[in-house]
Amino acid sequence: MSKVLKNVAEPSNEAGAQHDVAVAAAVELAMEFYGCDAVTAAANRALEARDLNRESHYRFWLHVFKSLKSNPNRINEICQLG
């Protein structure tokens, strides 16, 4: 799976700012809605998008997944609260 993560292009400047805001919002919603399963849910959305050949959706959900994975402390806090 690490090969897939290495091949994902980062968004460019202006589009990147909008992308970052959208990813941050999706991360918050995923944590609110899925709780402890937010990382798994984001991974599933990415795989579904890839299976459907929706490259931009795949990249979006992969960035959401990477954001969630890079902050395990927040996920742990949510899991302890629930």
Biopython code that builds the backbone (N, CA, C, O; Angstrom):
import numpy as np
from Bio.PDB.StructureBuilder import StructureBuilder

atoms = [
    (1, "MET", "N", (0.816, -1.191, 0.000)),
    (1, "MET", "CA", (0.000, 0.000, 0.000)),
    (1, "MET", "C", (0.862, 1.257, 0.000)),
    (1, "MET", "O", (0.408, 2.302, -0.469)),
    (2, "SER", "N", (2.072, 1.192, 0.503)),
    (2, "SER", "CA", (2.909, 2.381, 0.530)),
    (2, "SER", "C", (3.259, 2.850, -0.872)),
    (2, "SER", "O", (3.477, 4.045, -1.072)),
    (3, "LYS", "N", (3.320, 1.956, -1.848)),
    (3, "LYS", "CA", (3.579, 2.367, -3.224)),
    (3, "LYS", "C", (2.478, 3.274, -3.727)),
    (3, "LYS", "O", (2.748, 4.244, -4.436)),
    (4, "VAL", "N", (1.241, 2.975, -3.371)),
    (4, "VAL", "CA", (0.114, 3.791, -3.801)),
    (4, "VAL", "C", (0.224, 5.189, -3.208)),
    (4, "VAL", "O", (-0.016, 6.172, -3.910)),
    (5, "LEU", "N", (0.576, 5.299, -1.947)),
    (5, "LEU", "CA", (0.670, 6.593, -1.294)),
    (5, "LEU", "C", (1.762, 7.457, -1.909)),
    (5, "LEU", "O", (1.616, 8.679, -1.958)),
    (6, "LYS", "N", (2.841, 6.863, -2.375)),
    (6, "LYS", "CA", (3.936, 7.621, -2.956)),
    (6, "LYS", "C", (3.552, 8.224, -4.297)),
    (6, "LYS", "O", (4.120, 9.244, -4.689)),
    (7, "ASN", "N", (2.614, 7.633, -5.007)),
    (7, "ASN", "CA", (2.259, 8.083, -6.344)),
    (7, "ASN", "C", (1.152, 9.120, -6.378)),
    (7, "ASN", "O", (0.740, 9.527, -7.464)),
    (8, "VAL", "N", (0.663, 9.556, -5.253)),
    (8, "VAL", "CA", (-0.433, 10.519, -5.222)),
    (8, "VAL", "C", (0.128, 11.920, -5.312)),
    (8, "VAL", "O", (0.954, 12.324, -4.494)),
    (9, "ALA", "N", (-0.327, 12.660, -6.312)),
    (9, "ALA", "CA", (0.154, 14.028, -6.513)),
    (9, "ALA", "C", (-0.469, 14.969, -5.495)),
    (9, "ALA", "O", (-1.643, 14.847, -5.149)),
    (10, "GLU", "N", (0.331, 15.899, -5.029)),
    (10, "GLU", "CA", (-0.165, 16.925, -4.117)),
    (10, "GLU", "C", (-0.837, 18.024, -4.939)),
    (10, "GLU", "O", (-0.399, 18.299, -6.056)),
    (11, "PRO", "N", (-1.879, 18.653, -4.422)),
    (11, "PRO", "CA", (-2.558, 19.714, -5.178)),
    (11, "PRO", "C", (-1.674, 20.948, -5.348)),
    (11, "PRO", "O", (-0.774, 21.184, -4.541)),
    (12, "SER", "N", (-1.929, 21.742, -6.404)),
    (12, "SER", "CA", (-1.159, 22.954, -6.648)),
    (12, "SER", "C", (-1.669, 24.104, -5.780)),
    (12, "SER", "O", (-2.645, 23.940, -5.048)),
    (13, "ASN", "N", (-1.025, 25.252, -5.855)),
    (13, "ASN", "CA", (-1.222, 26.411, -4.974)),
    (13, "ASN", "C", (-2.668, 26.760, -4.633)),
    (13, "ASN", "O", (-3.152, 26.382, -3.567)),
    (14, "GLU", "N", (-3.365, 27.474, -5.516)),
    (14, "GLU", "CA", (-4.717, 27.949, -5.208)),
    (14, "GLU", "C", (-5.685, 26.790, -5.019)),
    (14, "GLU", "O", (-6.474, 26.762, -4.075)),
    (15, "ALA", "N", (-5.606, 25.847, -5.926)),
    (15, "ALA", "CA", (-6.450, 24.665, -5.798)),
    (15, "ALA", "C", (-6.076, 23.895, -4.539)),
    (15, "ALA", "O", (-6.926, 23.267, -3.908)),
    (16, "GLY", "N", (-4.802, 23.951, -4.181)),
    (16, "GLY", "CA", (-4.336, 23.263, -2.981)),
    (16, "GLY", "C", (-4.952, 23.808, -1.713)),
    (16, "GLY", "O", (-5.261, 23.049, -0.794)),
    (17, "ALA", "N", (-5.133, 25.109, -1.652)),
    (17, "ALA", "CA", (-5.744, 25.717, -0.467)),
    (17, "ALA", "C", (-7.187, 25.256, -0.312)),
    (17, "ALA", "O", (-7.623, 24.916, 0.788)),
    (18, "GLN", "N", (-7.921, 25.246, -1.412)),
    (18, "GLN", "CA", (-9.308, 24.768, -1.370)),
    (18, "GLN", "C", (-9.355, 23.283, -1.041)),
    (18, "GLN", "O", (-10.216, 22.823, -0.292)),
    (19, "HIS", "N", (-8.416, 22.544, -1.614)),
    (19, "HIS", "CA", (-8.337, 21.107, -1.353)),
    (19, "HIS", "C", (-8.059, 20.849, 0.123)),
    (19, "HIS", "O", (-8.676, 19.975, 0.733)),
    (20, "ASP", "N", (-7.127, 21.613, 0.697)),
    (20, "ASP", "CA", (-6.780, 21.447, 2.111)),
    (20, "ASP", "C", (-7.983, 21.714, 3.019)),
    (20, "ASP", "O", (-8.195, 21.003, 4.001)),
    (21, "VAL", "N", (-8.759, 22.734, 2.688)),
    (21, "VAL", "CA", (-9.955, 23.052, 3.474)),
    (21, "VAL", "C", (-10.968, 21.912, 3.364)),
    (21, "VAL", "O", (-11.571, 21.510, 4.359)),
    (22, "ALA", "N", (-11.149, 21.398, 2.153)),
    (22, "ALA", "CA", (-12.101, 20.301, 1.948)),
    (22, "ALA", "C", (-11.649, 19.046, 2.684)),
    (22, "ALA", "O", (-12.464, 18.354, 3.294)),
    (23, "VAL", "N", (-10.356, 18.753, 2.629)),
    (23, "VAL", "CA", (-9.829, 17.581, 3.339)),
    (23, "VAL", "C", (-10.018, 17.755, 4.844)),
    (23, "VAL", "O", (-10.441, 16.821, 5.525)),
    (24, "ALA", "N", (-9.710, 18.934, 5.365)),
    (24, "ALA", "CA", (-9.864, 19.186, 6.803)),
    (24, "ALA", "C", (-11.318, 19.021, 7.230)),
    (24, "ALA", "O", (-11.597, 18.456, 8.287)),
    (25, "ALA", "N", (-12.242, 19.512, 6.412)),
    (25, "ALA", "CA", (-13.668, 19.361, 6.724)),
    (25, "ALA", "C", (-14.067, 17.893, 6.679)),
    (25, "ALA", "O", (-14.818, 17.429, 7.537)),
    (26, "ALA", "N", (-13.575, 17.162, 5.695)),
    (26, "ALA", "CA", (-13.901, 15.733, 5.588)),
    (26, "ALA", "C", (-13.326, 14.944, 6.761)),
    (26, "ALA", "O", (-13.952, 14.003, 7.250)),
    (27, "VAL", "N", (-12.137, 15.330, 7.208)),
    (27, "VAL", "CA", (-11.530, 14.672, 8.375)),
    (27, "VAL", "C", (-12.415, 14.874, 9.600)),
    (27, "VAL", "O", (-12.701, 13.925, 10.330)),
    (28, "GLU", "N", (-12.849, 16.115, 9.823)),
    (28, "GLU", "CA", (-13.707, 16.403, 10.976)),
    (28, "GLU", "C", (-15.022, 15.635, 10.900)),
    (28, "GLU", "O", (-15.471, 15.060, 11.892)),
    (29, "LEU", "N", (-15.635, 15.629, 9.721)),
    (29, "LEU", "CA", (-16.903, 14.911, 9.557)),
    (29, "LEU", "C", (-16.725, 13.413, 9.716)),
    (29, "LEU", "O", (-17.565, 12.745, 10.319)),
    (30, "ALA", "N", (-15.636, 12.882, 9.177)),
    (30, "ALA", "CA", (-15.381, 11.441, 9.306)),
    (30, "ALA", "C", (-15.215, 11.062, 10.774)),
    (30, "ALA", "O", (-15.738, 10.039, 11.217)),
    (31, "MET", "N", (-14.491, 11.881, 11.526)),
    (31, "MET", "CA", (-14.301, 11.578, 12.943)),
    (31, "MET", "C", (-15.611, 11.693, 13.711)),
    (31, "MET", "O", (-15.887, 10.900, 14.611)),
    (32, "GLU", "N", (-16.413, 12.689, 13.346)),
    (32, "GLU", "CA", (-17.701, 12.874, 14.017)),
    (32, "GLU", "C", (-18.662, 11.728, 13.698)),
    (32, "GLU", "O", (-19.332, 11.200, 14.586)),
    (33, "PHE", "N", (-18.719, 11.354, 12.428)),
    (33, "PHE", "CA", (-19.690, 10.356, 11.995)),
    (33, "PHE", "C", (-19.237, 8.927, 12.274)),
    (33, "PHE", "O", (-20.020, 8.108, 12.755)),
    (34, "TYR", "N", (-17.958, 8.624, 11.969)),
    (34, "TYR", "CA", (-17.464, 7.249, 12.090)),
    (34, "TYR", "C", (-16.717, 6.973, 13.386)),
    (34, "TYR", "O", (-16.498, 5.812, 13.732)),
    (35, "GLY", "N", (-16.322, 8.017, 14.111)),
    (35, "GLY", "CA", (-15.607, 7.827, 15.371)),
    (35, "GLY", "C", (-14.333, 7.040, 15.199)),
    (35, "GLY", "O", (-13.479, 7.402, 14.390)),
    (36, "CYS", "N", (-14.195, 5.969, 15.952)),
    (36, "CYS", "CA", (-12.989, 5.135, 15.923)),
    (36, "CYS", "C", (-12.729, 4.509, 14.557)),
    (36, "CYS", "O", (-11.600, 4.119, 14.259)),
    (37, "ASP", "N", (-13.747, 4.413, 13.739)),
    (37, "ASP", "CA", (-13.611, 3.784, 12.424)),
    (37, "ASP", "C", (-13.365, 4.793, 11.304)),
    (37, "ASP", "O", (-13.485, 4.444, 10.130)),
    (38, "ALA", "N", (-13.024, 6.031, 11.643)),
    (38, "ALA", "CA", (-12.845, 7.076, 10.631)),
    (38, "ALA", "C", (-11.735, 6.741, 9.640)),
    (38, "ALA", "O", (-11.890, 6.971, 8.441)),
    (39, "VAL", "N", (-10.625, 6.206, 10.122)),
    (39, "VAL", "CA", (-9.513, 5.866, 9.239)),
    (39, "VAL", "C", (-9.938, 4.776, 8.256)),
    (39, "VAL", "O", (-9.663, 4.867, 7.059)),
    (40, "THR", "N", (-10.595, 3.767, 8.759)),
    (40, "THR", "CA", (-11.064, 2.675, 7.911)),
    (40, "THR", "C", (-12.091, 3.167, 6.903)),
    (40, "THR", "O", (-12.070, 2.759, 5.742)),
    (41, "ALA", "N", (-12.979, 4.033, 7.336)),
    (41, "ALA", "CA", (-14.004, 4.569, 6.436)),
    (41, "ALA", "C", (-13.363, 5.370, 5.302)),
    (41, "ALA", "O", (-13.766, 5.237, 4.147)),
    (42, "ALA", "N", (-12.382, 6.188, 5.619)),
    (42, "ALA", "CA", (-11.704, 6.976, 4.576)),
    (42, "ALA", "C", (-10.979, 6.058, 3.598)),
    (42, "ALA", "O", (-11.004, 6.291, 2.389)),
    (43, "ALA", "N", (-10.337, 5.023, 4.114)),
    (43, "ALA", "CA", (-9.657, 4.058, 3.241)),
    (43, "ALA", "C", (-10.661, 3.364, 2.326)),
    (43, "ALA", "O", (-10.395, 3.164, 1.141)),
    (44, "ASN", "N", (-11.806, 3.002, 2.875)),
    (44, "ASN", "CA", (-12.838, 2.352, 2.064)),
    (44, "ASN", "C", (-13.354, 3.273, 0.973)),
    (44, "ASN", "O", (-13.555, 2.838, -0.161)),
    (45, "ARG", "N", (-13.576, 4.561, 1.305)),
    (45, "ARG", "CA", (-14.035, 5.520, 0.289)),
    (45, "ARG", "C", (-13.001, 5.653, -0.816)),
    (45, "ARG", "O", (-13.357, 5.735, -1.992)),
    (46, "ALA", "N", (-11.715, 5.675, -0.450)),
    (46, "ALA", "CA", (-10.652, 5.783, -1.453)),
    (46, "ALA", "C", (-10.648, 4.554, -2.365)),
    (46, "ALA", "O", (-10.535, 4.682, -3.584)),
    (47, "LEU", "N", (-10.769, 3.386, -1.781)),
    (47, "LEU", "CA", (-10.775, 2.156, -2.589)),
    (47, "LEU", "C", (-12.000, 2.087, -3.495)),
    (47, "LEU", "O", (-11.905, 1.649, -4.642)),
    (48, "GLU", "N", (-13.132, 2.512, -2.988)),
    (48, "GLU", "CA", (-14.345, 2.530, -3.822)),
    (48, "GLU", "C", (-14.165, 3.467, -5.008)),
    (48, "GLU", "O", (-14.532, 3.127, -6.133)),
    (49, "ALA", "N", (-13.604, 4.640, -4.759)),
    (49, "ALA", "CA", (-13.385, 5.614, -5.839)),
    (49, "ALA", "C", (-12.405, 5.056, -6.863)),
    (49, "ALA", "O", (-12.585, 5.238, -8.067)),
    (50, "ARG", "N", (-11.385, 4.388, -6.390)),
    (50, "ARG", "CA", (-10.406, 3.807, -7.318)),
    (50, "ARG", "C", (-11.046, 2.714, -8.156)),
    (50, "ARG", "O", (-10.806, 2.635, -9.360)),
    (51, "ASP", "N", (-11.850, 1.877, -7.539)),
    (51, "ASP", "CA", (-12.547, 0.817, -8.279)),
    (51, "ASP", "C", (-13.465, 1.387, -9.351)),
    (51, "ASP", "O", (-13.677, 0.767, -10.393)),
    (52, "LEU", "N", (-14.012, 2.582, -9.087)),
    (52, "LEU", "CA", (-14.918, 3.235, -10.036)),
    (52, "LEU", "C", (-14.179, 4.156, -11.011)),
    (52, "LEU", "O", (-14.805, 4.899, -11.767)),
    (53, "ASN", "N", (-12.845, 4.103, -10.988)),
    (53, "ASN", "CA", (-12.003, 4.933, -11.855)),
    (53, "ASN", "C", (-12.273, 6.429, -11.686)),
    (53, "ASN", "O", (-12.242, 7.189, -12.654)),
    (54, "ARG", "N", (-12.533, 6.835, -10.460)),
    (54, "ARG", "CA", (-12.727, 8.259, -10.140)),
    (54, "ARG", "C", (-11.456, 8.764, -9.469)),
    (54, "ARG", "O", (-11.356, 8.827, -8.244)),
    (55, "GLU", "N", (-10.499, 9.116, -10.303)),
    (55, "GLU", "CA", (-9.156, 9.456, -9.825)),
    (55, "GLU", "C", (-9.155, 10.633, -8.850)),
    (55, "GLU", "O", (-8.469, 10.579, -7.829)),
    (56, "SER", "N", (-9.904, 11.688, -9.141)),
    (56, "SER", "CA", (-9.890, 12.847, -8.245)),
    (56, "SER", "C", (-10.519, 12.502, -6.895)),
    (56, "SER", "O", (-10.048, 12.963, -5.855)),
    (57, "HIS", "N", (-11.574, 11.696, -6.908)),
    (57, "HIS", "CA", (-12.186, 11.267, -5.640)),
    (57, "HIS", "C", (-11.231, 10.357, -4.878)),
    (57, "HIS", "O", (-11.119, 10.446, -3.655)),
    (58, "TYR", "N", (-10.556, 9.497, -5.596)),
    (58, "TYR", "CA", (-9.571, 8.607, -4.972)),
    (58, "TYR", "C", (-8.486, 9.424, -4.273)),
    (58, "TYR", "O", (-8.159, 9.166, -3.114)),
    (59, "ARG", "N", (-7.927, 10.416, -4.982)),
    (59, "ARG", "CA", (-6.873, 11.242, -4.384)),
    (59, "ARG", "C", (-7.396, 12.003, -3.175)),
    (59, "ARG", "O", (-6.705, 12.115, -2.163)),
    (60, "PHE", "N", (-8.622, 12.531, -3.277)),
    (60, "PHE", "CA", (-9.219, 13.269, -2.160)),
    (60, "PHE", "C", (-9.308, 12.376, -0.924)),
    (60, "PHE", "O", (-8.836, 12.750, 0.149)),
    (61, "TRP", "N", (-9.909, 11.202, -1.072)),
    (61, "TRP", "CA", (-10.089, 10.313, 0.079)),
    (61, "TRP", "C", (-8.764, 9.762, 0.579)),
    (61, "TRP", "O", (-8.624, 9.472, 1.767)),
    (62, "LEU", "N", (-7.797, 9.614, -0.309)),
    (62, "LEU", "CA", (-6.484, 9.174, 0.134)),
    (62, "LEU", "C", (-5.832, 10.247, 1.005)),
    (62, "LEU", "O", (-5.159, 9.929, 1.985)),
    (63, "HIS", "N", (-6.031, 11.509, 0.651)),
    (63, "HIS", "CA", (-5.513, 12.605, 1.484)),
    (63, "HIS", "C", (-6.244, 12.658, 2.836)),
    (63, "HIS", "O", (-5.628, 12.936, 3.866)),
    (64, "VAL", "N", (-7.535, 12.396, 2.828)),
    (64, "VAL", "CA", (-8.279, 12.329, 4.092)),
    (64, "VAL", "C", (-7.716, 11.198, 4.947)),
    (64, "VAL", "O", (-7.469, 11.380, 6.139)),
    (65, "PHE", "N", (-7.513, 10.037, 4.340)),
    (65, "PHE", "CA", (-6.940, 8.889, 5.044)),
    (65, "PHE", "C", (-5.577, 9.241, 5.635)),
    (65, "PHE", "O", (-5.318, 8.971, 6.808)),
    (66, "LYS", "N", (-4.701, 9.845, 4.821)),
    (66, "LYS", "CA", (-3.366, 10.205, 5.297)),
    (66, "LYS", "C", (-3.434, 11.215, 6.441)),
    (66, "LYS", "O", (-2.646, 11.137, 7.383)),
    (67, "SER", "N", (-4.366, 12.155, 6.366)),
    (67, "SER", "CA", (-4.528, 13.143, 7.445)),
    (67, "SER", "C", (-4.966, 12.473, 8.738)),
    (67, "SER", "O", (-4.466, 12.791, 9.817)),
    (68, "LEU", "N", (-5.894, 11.554, 8.616)),
    (68, "LEU", "CA", (-6.359, 10.835, 9.809)),
    (68, "LEU", "C", (-5.247, 9.970, 10.401)),
    (68, "LEU", "O", (-5.076, 9.924, 11.619)),
    (69, "LYS", "N", (-4.493, 9.287, 9.541)),
    (69, "LYS", "CA", (-3.412, 8.427, 10.019)),
    (69, "LYS", "C", (-2.281, 9.230, 10.661)),
    (69, "LYS", "O", (-1.584, 8.730, 11.544)),
    (70, "SER", "N", (-2.103, 10.470, 10.218)),
    (70, "SER", "CA", (-1.007, 11.274, 10.752)),
    (70, "SER", "C", (-1.333, 11.882, 12.112)),
    (70, "SER", "O", (-0.469, 12.488, 12.746)),
    (71, "ASN", "N", (-2.575, 11.724, 12.562)),
    (71, "ASN", "CA", (-2.978, 12.288, 13.843)),
    (71, "ASN", "C", (-3.696, 11.232, 14.693)),
    (71, "ASN", "O", (-4.885, 11.372, 14.980)),
    (72, "PRO", "N", (-2.979, 10.183, 15.094)),
    (72, "PRO", "CA", (-3.629, 9.108, 15.848)),
    (72, "PRO", "C", (-4.119, 9.538, 17.231)),
    (72, "PRO", "O", (-5.032, 8.921, 17.780)),
    (73, "ASN", "N", (-3.528, 10.579, 17.793)),
    (73, "ASN", "CA", (-3.954, 11.027, 19.121)),
    (73, "ASN", "C", (-5.398, 11.512, 19.118)),
    (73, "ASN", "O", (-6.139, 11.255, 20.067)),
    (74, "ARG", "N", (-5.808, 12.214, 18.054)),
    (74, "ARG", "CA", (-7.201, 12.685, 17.979)),
    (74, "ARG", "C", (-8.159, 11.511, 17.871)),
    (74, "ARG", "O", (-9.217, 11.506, 18.499)),
    (75, "ILE", "N", (-7.793, 10.527, 17.084)),
    (75, "ILE", "CA", (-8.646, 9.335, 16.940)),
    (75, "ILE", "C", (-8.741, 8.632, 18.286)),
    (75, "ILE", "O", (-9.824, 8.207, 18.688)),
    (76, "ASN", "N", (-7.621, 8.505, 18.984)),
    (76, "ASN", "CA", (-7.625, 7.857, 20.302)),
    (76, "ASN", "C", (-8.511, 8.602, 21.292)),
    (76, "ASN", "O", (-9.215, 7.981, 22.089)),
    (77, "GLU", "N", (-8.477, 9.941, 21.244)),
    (77, "GLU", "CA", (-9.343, 10.737, 22.129)),
    (77, "GLU", "C", (-10.806, 10.450, 21.851)),
    (77, "GLU", "O", (-11.592, 10.273, 22.782)),
    (78, "ILE", "N", (-11.177, 10.401, 20.583)),
    (78, "ILE", "CA", (-12.557, 10.131, 20.199)),
    (78, "ILE", "C", (-12.978, 8.739, 20.654)),
    (78, "ILE", "O", (-14.092, 8.541, 21.138)),
    (79, "CYS", "N", (-12.073, 7.778, 20.493)),
    (79, "CYS", "CA", (-12.394, 6.399, 20.890)),
    (79, "CYS", "C", (-12.599, 6.287, 22.403)),
    (79, "CYS", "O", (-13.443, 5.516, 22.860)),
    (80, "GLN", "N", (-11.844, 7.038, 23.162)),
    (80, "GLN", "CA", (-11.974, 6.995, 24.614)),
    (80, "GLN", "C", (-13.243, 7.679, 25.080)),
    (80, "GLN", "O", (-13.830, 7.281, 26.086)),
    (81, "LEU", "N", (-13.683, 8.731, 24.339)),
    (81, "LEU", "CA", (-14.904, 9.443, 24.714)),
    (81, "LEU", "C", (-16.149, 8.608, 24.430)),
    (81, "LEU", "O", (-17.121, 8.636, 25.185)),
    (82, "GLY", "N", (-16.097, 7.859, 23.316)),
    (82, "GLY", "CA", (-17.272, 7.098, 22.891)),
    (82, "GLY", "C", (-17.401, 5.859, 23.652)),
    (82, "GLY", "O", (-18.337, 5.092, 23.427)),
]
sb = StructureBuilder()
sb.init_structure("model")
sb.init_model(0)
sb.init_chain("A")
sb.init_seg("    ")
for serial, (resi, resn, name, xyz) in enumerate(atoms, 1):
    if name == "N":
        sb.init_residue(resn, " ", resi, " ")
    sb.init_atom(name, np.array(xyz, "f"), 0.0, 1.0, " ", f" {name:<3s}", serial, name[0])
structure = sb.get_structure()
